Amino acid sequence: MIKVNKKLKYPSVVVLFCSKNHMIFTLCINRKKPCNHKKTTTVYMYSTILMIGTPGSGKSMLASRLPTILPDLTFEEALEVTKIHSIAGLLNEEKAFINTRPFRTPHHSTSTISLAGGGRVPKPGEVSLAHNGVLFLDEFPEFNKSALEILRQPIEDRTVTISRVNATITYPSDFMLIAAMNPCPCGYFGDKKHHCTCTTAQIHKYTSKISGPILDRIDLHIFVEPVEYSQLTSNEKAESSAEIKKRVNKARKIQVERYKELGIYSNASLDSQDLNTYCKLDDTAKKILESAFTKLGLSARAYTRIVKVARTIADLAGEENISFEHISEAIQFRTLDRQIFG
């Protein structure tokens, strides 16, 4: 059962991902000065992210800016993306080769077949068309429940299998899921300036549209606060996407070099059996993770995802091992769902 407390104060991240070391998403709105901390982290490819915020807080805008700071496609990745779009019949003479990361934004009325793929001769759906890129699902709870549940396999296995009478086809679907939603039907639950008109039952019905298995597969739970007027009208220069992207590519090179023998490009693609080899925790980090695992009732999947996020934080801090600071920051992004959905 959901426990709703209308006096609840959400842990918030200004705009998005503005903690000291982790995930600067965009600095052009809510940061008056560029963040030049040497340990500032960038986007964790291919993480799954749930943004929760009131209407107009900038969730959709933030998601649309994400492609501008993602690491460049490798030639091998570009070939994979081009093949999938060719099968789907989306290439033409003007666009015969895709060398930028896909950004797919299906409407919440999208059917299960459109999302996963299908047809008499199974063609790629949105989860495959977003391969090596971003799948943005706005108004997350408004999607058909069966369509949301179909995301389980692609998120976990990075492939989707479509079975029909004529054939069974498996397409790649290694994408970065960005989901956005309001905290309640009226949109203002927890907002400081607006009164929420929803009942406890209405909020429960709304949030229960997202199942536990789907929520467990989401790495980062972020509450997006509205932008203040003074920040919108500020003339101070903010850090550009191009500058942020330099850090992204630098971090990506570290990961590509580390995993060159495994044939993967990012921490997110690391299999569970390789965690102990590439994601070593110091003693203090192990203790804090054990405590969080017990007190928060985390699953084995959540444990794995927290360690991968912490590995990325440590990478951009230039650390070989994962310390207390890195693991603590990764854990904080798994706590929001316990307050809204738990």
GULUMMI-617975 format. One record per residue: y, x, z of N, C-alpha, C in turn. Coordinates in steps of 0.2 Angstrom, whole numbers, padded with zeros to 4 digits, always signed. Atoms other than C-alpha are relative to their C-alpha. Layout:
REM residues N
YXZYXZYXZ ...
END
This chain:
REM residues 342
-0006+0004+0000+0000+0000+0000+0006+0004+0000 -0007-0004+0000+0018+0006-0004+0003-0002+0007 -0004+0001-0005+0029+0008+0011+0007+0001-0002 -0006+0000+0002+0046+0003+0007+0005+0000+0005 -0005-0001-0005+0061+0009+0017+0007+0000-0004 -0006+0000+0004+0078+0004+0010+0005+0005+0002 -0004-0005-0003+0086+0017+0021-0002+0007-0002 +0003-0006+0002+0076+0030+0013+0005+0005-0004 -0004-0005+0004+0085+0046+0008-0005+0004-0004 +0004-0004+0005+0077+0054-0007+0001+0007+0000 -0002-0007+0001+0075+0073-0008+0003+0000-0008 -0003+0001+0006+0086+0075-0023+0002+0007-0003 -0002-0006+0003+0090+0088-0036+0006-0001-0005 -0006+0002+0003+0107+0088-0043-0001+0001-0008 +0002+0001+0007+0105+0083-0061-0007+0001-0001 +0008-0001+0000+0088+0091-0063-0001+0007+0001 +0003-0007+0000+0079+0107-0058+0006+0005+0002 -0005-0005-0002+0094+0115-0049-0001+0003+0007 +0001-0004-0006+0085+0123-0034+0001+0007-0002 -0003-0007+0000+0089+0141-0031-0005+0004-0005 +0004-0005+0004+0074+0149-0040-0004-0004-0006 +0004+0003+0004+0066+0135-0050+0003-0005-0005 -0001+0005+0005+0069+0126-0066+0007-0002-0001 -0007+0002+0002+0087+0126-0072-0001-0004-0007 +0001+0004+0006+0086+0112-0085+0006+0000-0004 -0006-0001+0004+0104+0111-0090+0005+0000+0005 -0005-0001-0004+0119+0117-0082+0007-0003-0002 -0007+0002+0002+0133+0109-0092+0003-0006+0003 -0003+0006-0003+0135+0093-0082+0001+0001+0007 -0001+0000-0008+0133+0096-0063+0001+0007+0003 -0002-0006-0003+0136+0114-0061+0006+0003-0002 -0007-0002+0002+0154+0120-0061+0000+0007-0002 +0000-0007+0002+0149+0138-0063-0007+0002-0002 +0007-0002+0002+0135+0147-0072-0004+0003+0006 +0004-0003-0006+0120+0151-0061-0003+0006-0003 +0002-0006+0002+0117+0169-0063-0004+0004+0005 +0005-0003-0005+0105+0172-0049-0006+0003-0004 +0004-0004+0004+0093+0185-0055-0007-0003+0000 +0006+0003-0001+0078+0174-0049-0001-0007-0003 +0000+0007+0002+0083+0158-0057-0006-0001-0005 +0005+0001+0005+0068+0151-0066+0002-0005-0005 -0002+0004+0005+0067+0141-0081-0006-0006-0001 +0005+0005+0001+0055+0128-0089-0007+0002+0001 +0007-0002-0001+0037+0128-0084-0004-0004-0006 +0004+0003+0005+0028+0125-0100-0008+0000+0002 -0001+0007+0002+0018+0113-0102-0001-0004+0007 +0000+0004-0006+0022+0105-0085+0001-0008-0002 -0001+0007+0001+0022+0086-0083+0005-0002+0005 -0006+0001-0005+0038+0079-0075+0002-0007+0000 -0002+0007-0001+0043+0062-0068+0007+0000+0003 -0007+0001-0002+0062+0059-0067+0001-0007+0003 -0002+0006-0002+0067+0045-0056+0007+0000+0002 -0007+0001-0001+0085+0039-0055+0003-0006-0002 -0003+0006+0001+0097+0025-0056+0002+0000-0007 -0002+0001+0007+0103+0018-0073+0007+0005-0001 -0006-0004+0002+0116+0030-0081+0000+0007+0004 +0000-0006-0004+0111+0045-0070-0001+0006-0005 +0001-0005+0005+0107+0055-0086-0007+0003-0001 +0007-0002+0001+0088+0055-0087-0002+0001-0007 +0001+0000+0007+0087+0052-0106+0004+0006-0003 -0004-0005+0003+0101+0064-0110-0003+0007+0002 +0003-0006-0002+0092+0078-0100-0006+0001-0004 +0006-0001+0004+0076+0075-0109+0001+0002-0007 -0002-0002+0007+0084+0076-0126+0003+0007+0000 -0003-0007+0000+0092+0093-0121-0006+0005+0000 +0006-0004-0001+0075+0100-0117-0002+0005-0006 +0002-0004+0005+0071+0106-0134+0004+0006-0001 -0004-0005+0002+0086+0117-0135-0001+0006+0005 +0001-0005-0004+0080+0128-0121-0008+0002+0001 +0007-0002+0000+0061+0129-0124-0001+0006-0004 +0001-0006+0004+0053+0145-0130-0002-0001-0007 +0001+0001+0007+0052+0148-0148-0008-0001-0002 +0007+0000+0002+0036+0143-0157-0003+0006-0003 +0003-0006+0003+0024+0157-0161-0002-0003-0007 +0002+0002+0006+0018+0157-0179-0007-0004+0000 +0007+0004-0001+0000+0151-0173+0002-0007+0002 -0002+0006-0002+0008+0137-0164+0003-0005-0005 -0003+0003+0006+0019+0132-0179-0005-0003-0005 +0006+0002+0005+0003+0131-0190-0003-0006+0003 +0003+0005-0003-0005+0120-0178+0004-0007+0000 -0005+0006+0000+0010+0108-0177+0000-0003-0007 +0000+0002+0007+0011+0108-0196-0006-0003-0003 +0006+0003+0002-0007+0104-0199-0001-0007+0003 +0000+0007-0003-0006+0089-0187+0004-0005-0004 -0004+0004+0003+0009+0082-0195-0002-0001-0008 +0003+0001+0006+0001+0085-0212-0005-0006-0001 +0006+0006-0001-0014+0074-0207+0003-0006+0001 -0003+0006-0002-0002+0061-0201+0004-0003-0006 -0004+0002+0006+0007+0061-0218+0007+0000+0001 -0007+0000-0001+0024+0066-0211+0003+0006-0003 -0003-0005+0003+0027+0081-0221+0003-0002-0007 -0002+0001+0006+0037+0081-0237+0003+0007-0003 -0002-0006+0004+0045+0094-0250+0005+0003+0004 -0005-0003-0003+0060+0096-0239-0002+0003+0007 +0002-0002-0006+0050+0098-0223-0008+0002+0000 +0007-0002+0001+0034+0107-0228-0003+0004+0006 +0002-0004-0005+0033+0118-0213+0004-0001+0006 -0003+0002-0006+0037+0114-0195+0001+0006+0005 +0000-0006-0004+0044+0129-0185+0004-0001+0006 -0004+0001-0006+0053+0120-0171-0005-0005+0004 +0005+0004-0004+0044+0111-0156+0002-0007-0001 -0001+0007+0001+0041+0093-0159+0003-0004+0007 -0003+0004-0005+0051+0080-0148-0001-0007-0002 +0002+0007+0001+0043+0063-0148+0002-0005+0005 -0002+0004-0005+0050+0048-0140-0002-0007-0002 +0003+0007+0002+0039+0032-0143+0004-0005+0005 -0003+0006-0004+0047+0015-0137-0006-0002+0005 +0005+0003-0005+0039+0007-0122-0005-0005-0002 +0004+0005+0003+0032-0006-0133-0006+0003-0004 +0005-0004+0004+0021+0007-0141-0007-0002+0002 +0007+0001-0001+0002+0002-0143-0004+0006+0002 +0004-0005-0002-0012+0011-0136-0002+0005-0006 +0003-0004+0006-0018+0016-0154+0006+0004-0002 -0006-0004+0002+0000+0022-0158+0001+0006+0004 -0001-0006-0004+0000+0033-0143-0005+0005+0000 +0005-0004+0000-0017+0040-0143-0003+0002-0007 +0003-0001+0007-0021+0039-0162-0005-0005-0002 +0005+0005+0002-0033+0028-0172+0001-0002-0007 +0000+0002+0007-0035+0018-0187-0008+0000-0003 +0007-0001+0003-0051+0016-0199-0002+0007-0001 +0001-0007+0000-0049+0034-0203+0005+0003+0006 -0005-0001-0006-0042+0040-0186+0005+0006-0002 -0006-0004+0001-0025+0048-0188+0003+0002+0007 -0003-0002-0007-0015+0058-0174+0005-0005+0002 -0005+0005-0003-0005+0047-0162+0005+0005+0003 -0006-0003-0003+0010+0052-0152-0002+0006+0004 +0002-0006-0004+0001+0063-0140-0002+0006-0004 +0001-0006+0004-0005+0074-0154+0006+0002-0004 -0006-0002+0004+0011+0073-0164+0005+0004+0004 -0004-0003-0005+0019+0080-0148-0003+0007+0002 +0003-0006-0001+0007+0095-0148+0004+0006-0001 -0005-0006+0000+0016+0111-0143+0007-0002+0001 -0007+0002-0001+0031+0101-0139+0001-0005+0005 -0002+0004-0005+0038+0087-0129-0002-0007-0002 +0001+0007+0000+0032+0069-0126+0004-0003+0005 -0004+0003-0005+0046+0059-0118-0001-0008+0000 +0001+0007-0001+0042+0042-0111+0005-0003+0004 -0005+0003-0003+0057+0033-0106-0002-0007+0003 +0002+0007-0003+0056+0017-0095-0008+0000+0001 +0007-0002-0001+0039+0024-0089-0005-0006+0002 +0005+0006-0002+0032+0008-0080+0000-0006-0004 +0000+0005+0005+0037-0003-0094-0005+0001-0006 +0006+0000+0005+0023+0004-0105-0006-0004+0002 +0006+0003-0001+0007-0005-0107-0004+0004+0005 +0004-0004-0005-0004+0000-0092-0006+0004-0004 +0006-0004+0003-0019+0004-0104+0003+0006-0004 -0003-0006+0003-0007+0015-0114+0001+0006+0004 -0002-0006-0005-0002+0025-0099-0007+0003+0002 +0006-0003-0002-0020+0027-0094-0004+0004-0005 +0003-0004+0006-0025+0034-0111+0003+0007+0001 -0003-0007+0000-0014+0049-0106-0004+0004+0004 +0004-0004-0005-0027+0055-0093-0003+0006-0004 +0004-0005+0003-0038+0064-0105+0005+0006-0004 -0004-0005+0004-0024+0072-0116+0004+0005+0005 -0003-0004-0005-0015+0078-0100-0004+0005+0003 +0005-0004-0004-0030+0085-0092-0004+0005-0005 +0004-0004+0004-0040+0092-0107+0004+0003-0006 -0004-0002+0005-0026+0095-0119-0003-0001-0007 +0003+0003+0007-0036+0086-0133-0001-0007+0001 +0002+0007+0000-0039+0068-0137-0005-0002-0005 +0006+0002+0004-0055+0061-0144+0000-0007-0002 -0001+0006+0002-0054+0046-0155-0007-0002-0004 +0007+0002+0003-0071+0037-0159+0001-0007-0004 +0000+0005+0004-0073+0025-0173-0007-0001-0004 +0007+0001+0003-0088+0018-0183-0001+0005-0005 +0000-0005+0005-0084+0030-0197-0001+0007+0002 +0000-0007-0002-0081+0046-0187+0003+0000+0007 -0003-0002-0006-0076+0054-0171+0003+0006-0001 -0004-0005+0002-0062+0065-0172+0004+0003+0007 -0004-0003-0006-0054+0077-0158+0006+0003-0003 -0006-0003+0001-0036+0081-0160+0003+0004+0006 -0003-0003-0006-0026+0094-0150+0006-0004+0003 -0006+0003-0003-0013+0087-0138+0003+0003+0006 -0002-0004-0005-0006+0101-0128+0008-0001+0000 -0007+0002+0000+0011+0093-0124+0003+0001+0007 -0003+0001-0006+0024+0093-0111+0003-0007+0001 -0002+0007-0001+0026+0076-0104+0006-0001+0005 -0006+0002-0004+0043+0070-0098+0000-0007+0001 -0001+0007-0001+0043+0053-0090+0006-0002+0004 -0006+0002-0003+0058+0044-0084+0000-0008+0002 +0000+0007-0003+0060+0028-0073+0005-0001+0005 -0004+0002-0005+0071+0018-0062-0004-0001+0006 +0004+0001-0006+0066+0017-0044-0002-0007+0002 +0002+0007-0001+0065-0002-0044+0002-0004-0006 -0002+0004+0006+0067-0016-0056+0008-0001-0001 -0007+0001+0001+0086-0018-0053+0003+0007-0001 -0002-0007+0002+0087+0001-0054+0004+0004+0006 -0004-0003-0005+0097+0004-0038-0003+0002+0007 +0004-0002-0006+0084+0007-0024+0002+0007+0002 -0001-0007-0002+0090+0022-0014+0007+0002-0002 -0006-0003+0003+0107+0023-0023+0006-0001+0006 -0005+0000-0006+0122+0027-0011+0006-0005-0002 -0006+0004+0002+0135+0016-0021-0002-0007-0002 +0002+0007+0002+0125+0001-0026-0005-0003+0004 +0005+0004-0004+0115-0012-0017-0006-0002-0004 +0006+0002+0004+0097-0014-0022-0001-0008+0002 +0001+0007-0001+0093-0033-0024-0007-0001+0000 +0007+0002+0000+0074-0031-0025-0003-0001+0006 +0004+0001-0006+0062-0037-0013-0005+0006+0001 +0006-0005-0001+0048-0026-0005-0005-0001-0005 +0006+0002+0005+0035-0035-0016+0002+0002-0007 -0002-0001+0007+0045-0033-0032+0000+0008-0001 +0000-0007+0001+0047-0014-0029-0007+0002+0000 +0007-0001+0000+0028-0013-0025-0003-0001-0007 +0003+0002+0007+0024-0022-0041+0002+0005-0005 -0003-0004+0005+0035-0011-0051-0003+0007+0000 +0003-0007-0001+0029+0006-0044-0007+0000-0001 +0007+0000+0000+0011+0001-0044-0002+0000-0007 +0002+0000+0007+0011+0000-0063-0002+0007-0002 +0002-0007+0001+0009+0019-0062-0006+0002+0005 +0006-0001-0004-0008+0023-0056-0001+0006+0004 +0000-0006-0003-0013+0036-0044-0003+0006-0004 +0002-0005+0004-0023+0046-0056+0005+0003-0005 -0006-0003+0004-0008+0047-0068+0005+0004+0004 -0005-0004-0004+0004+0052-0054-0003+0006+0002 +0004-0006-0002-0009+0065-0048+0001+0005-0005 -0001-0005+0005-0007+0073-0065+0007+0002-0002 -0007-0002+0001+0012+0075-0064+0002+0005+0005 -0001-0006-0004+0017+0092-0058+0007-0001+0004 -0006+0000-0004+0035+0088-0053+0003-0007+0000 -0003+0007-0001+0043+0073-0046+0007+0001+0002 -0007-0001-0001+0062+0073-0047+0004-0006+0000 -0005+0006+0000+0075+0061-0041+0007+0003-0003 -0006-0002+0004+0090+0062-0053+0006-0004+0003 -0006+0003-0003+0107+0059-0044+0005-0001-0006 -0006+0002+0005+0122+0051-0054+0005+0006+0000 -0005-0005+0000+0135+0063-0060+0007-0002+0003 -0006+0002-0003+0151+0063-0051+0006+0001-0005 -0006+0000+0005+0168+0060-0060+0003+0007+0000 -0003-0007+0000+0175+0077-0055-0004+0005-0004 +0004-0005+0004+0160+0086-0063+0001-0002-0007 -0001+0002+0007+0162+0076-0079+0006+0002-0003 -0006-0001+0003+0180+0080-0081+0002+0008+0001 -0001-0008-0002+0179+0099-0075+0000+0004-0007 -0001-0004+0006+0185+0111-0088-0003+0007+0001 +0004-0007-0002+0175+0126-0080-0006+0001-0005 +0006-0002+0005+0163+0134-0093-0006+0000+0004 +0007+0000-0003+0145+0131-0089-0005+0005-0004 +0005-0004+0004+0130+0141-0094-0003-0003-0006 +0002+0004+0006+0125+0137-0112-0008+0000+0000 +0007+0001+0001+0108+0132-0118-0003+0007-0003 +0002-0006+0003+0107+0148-0128-0001+0006+0005 +0001-0005-0006+0109+0159-0112-0006-0002+0004 +0006+0002-0004+0096+0149-0103-0007+0002-0004 +0006-0002+0004+0084+0151-0118-0002+0007+0000 +0002-0007+0000+0085+0169-0117-0005+0002+0006 +0005+0000-0005+0077+0168-0100-0007-0003-0001 +0007+0004+0002+0064+0156-0106-0004+0005-0004 +0004-0005+0005+0059+0168-0120-0003+0006+0004 +0002-0005-0004+0058+0182-0108-0006-0001+0005 +0006+0002-0004+0047+0173-0096-0006-0001-0004 +0006+0002+0004+0036+0167-0110-0004+0006-0002 +0003-0006+0002+0033+0185-0116-0004+0003+0006 +0004-0003-0005+0027+0190-0099-0007-0004+0001 +0006+0004+0000+0014+0176-0099-0004+0001-0006 +0004-0001+0006+0009+0179-0117-0004+0007+0001 +0003-0006-0001+0006+0197-0112-0006+0000+0005 +0005+0000-0005-0004+0193-0097-0006-0004-0002 +0005+0003+0002-0015+0181-0105-0003+0001-0007 +0002-0001+0007-0018+0189-0122-0007+0000-0001 +0007-0001+0001-0036+0192-0119-0003-0007+0001 +0002+0007+0000-0038+0173-0115+0002-0004-0006 -0002+0004+0005-0029+0167-0130+0004-0006+0001 -0004+0005-0002-0017+0156-0121+0007+0003+0001 -0007-0002+0000+0002+0157-0120+0004-0002+0006 -0004+0002-0006+0008+0150-0103-0005-0001+0006 +0003+0001-0006+0003+0148-0085-0003-0007+0000 +0003+0007+0000+0000+0129-0088-0007-0001-0003 +0006+0000+0004-0014+0133-0100-0006+0003+0004 +0005-0004-0004-0024+0143-0087-0005-0004+0003 +0006+0003-0003-0041+0137-0082-0001+0001+0007 +0001-0001-0008-0046+0134-0064-0003+0006+0002 +0004-0005-0002-0059+0147-0064+0004+0007+0000 -0004-0006+0000-0045+0160-0068+0005+0001+0005 -0006+0001-0005-0033+0155-0054+0000+0006+0004 +0001-0005-0005-0040+0168-0042+0002+0007-0003 -0001-0006+0003-0038+0182-0055+0008+0001-0001 -0007+0000+0002-0020+0178-0061+0005-0003+0005 -0004+0004-0004-0013+0168-0047-0001+0002+0007 +0002-0003-0007-0015+0179-0031+0005-0002+0005 -0005+0002-0006-0007+0172-0015-0001+0005+0005 +0000-0004-0006-0002+0182-0001-0002-0004+0006 +0003+0004-0006-0008+0177+0017+0004-0006+0002 -0004+0006-0002+0007+0167+0021+0000-0005-0004 +0000+0005+0005+0007+0158+0005-0006-0004+0001 +0006+0004-0001-0011+0153+0008+0000-0005+0006 -0001+0005-0006-0007+0146+0025+0004-0006-0001 -0004+0005+0002+0007+0136+0019-0003-0005-0005 +0003+0004+0005-0003+0129+0005-0005-0004+0003 +0005+0003-0003-0017+0125+0016+0002-0006+0005 -0003+0005-0004-0006+0116+0028+0003-0006-0004 -0002+0005+0004+0002+0106+0014-0006-0004-0003 +0006+0003+0003-0015+0102+0006-0003-0005+0005 +0003+0005-0005-0021+0094+0023+0005-0005+0002 -0005+0005-0002-0005+0085+0028+0002-0005-0005 -0002+0004+0006+0000+0078+0011-0006-0003-0003 +0006+0003+0003-0018+0074+0007-0001+0001-0008 +0000-0002+0007-0017+0083-0010-0007+0000-0003 +0006-0001+0003-0031+0083-0022-0001+0007-0003 +0002-0007+0003-0040+0098-0030+0004+0001-0006 -0004+0000+0006-0030+0094-0046+0007+0002+0002 -0006-0001-0003-0014+0094-0036+0001+0008+0002 +0000-0007-0003-0018+0111-0028+0000+0005-0006 -0001-0005+0006-0021+0119-0045+0007+0000-0004 -0006+0001+0003-0005+0112-0052+0006+0004+0004 -0005-0003-0005+0005+0118-0037+0000+0008-0001 +0001-0007+0001-0002+0136-0039+0003+0002-0007 -0002-0002+0007+0002+0136-0058+0008+0000+0000 -0007+0000-0001+0020+0131-0054+0003+0006+0004 -0002-0005-0004+0021+0144-0041+0000+0007-0003 +0001-0006+0004+0014+0157-0053+0007+0001-0004 -0006+0000+0004+0029+0153-0064+0006+0003+0004 -0006-0002-0004+0042+0155-0050-0001+0007+0001 +0001-0007-0002+0034+0172-0045+0002+0004-0007 -0001-0004+0007+0035+0178-0064+0007+0001-0001 -0007-0001+0001+0053+0175-0065+0004+0003+0005 -0003-0004-0006+0056+0183-0048-0002+0007-0001 +0003-0007+0001+0047+0198-0055-0005+0002+0005 +0005-0001-0005+0033+0197-0042-0007+0000-0003 +0007+0000+0002+0015+0201-0045-0004-0005+0003 +0003+0005-0003+0009+0190-0032+0004-0006+0002 -0004+0006-0002+0014+0173-0026+0001+0000+0008 -0002+0000-0007+0023+0173-0009+0001-0007+0003 -0002+0006-0004+0028+0160+0004+0005-0004-0004 -0006+0003+0003+0044+0157-0005-0002-0004-0006 +0002+0003+0007+0036+0153-0022-0004-0006+0001 +0004+0005-0001+0023+0142-0015+0003-0006+0003 -0004+0006-0003+0035+0132-0004+0004-0004-0005 -0004+0004+0005+0046+0128-0018-0004-0004-0005 +0004+0004+0004+0032+0122-0029-0003-0006+0004 +0003+0006-0004+0025+0111-0015+0006-0005+0001 -0005+0006-0001+0042+0102-0013+0001-0004-0006 -0001+0005+0005+0041+0095-0030-0006-0005-0001 +0005+0005-0001+0025+0086-0025+0001-0005+0005 -0001+0005-0006+0032+0076-0011+0004-0006-0001 -0004+0006+0001+0043+0063-0019-0004-0006-0001 +0004+0006+0001+0029+0052-0024-0003-0003+0006 +0002+0002-0007+0023+0051-0006+0005-0005+0003 -0006+0004-0003+0040+0043-0002+0001-0007-0004 -0001+0006+0005+0041+0031-0017-0007-0004-0001 +0006+0003+0002+0023+0027-0021-0005+0000+0005 +0006-0001-0005+0013+0032-0005+0001-0005+0005 
END
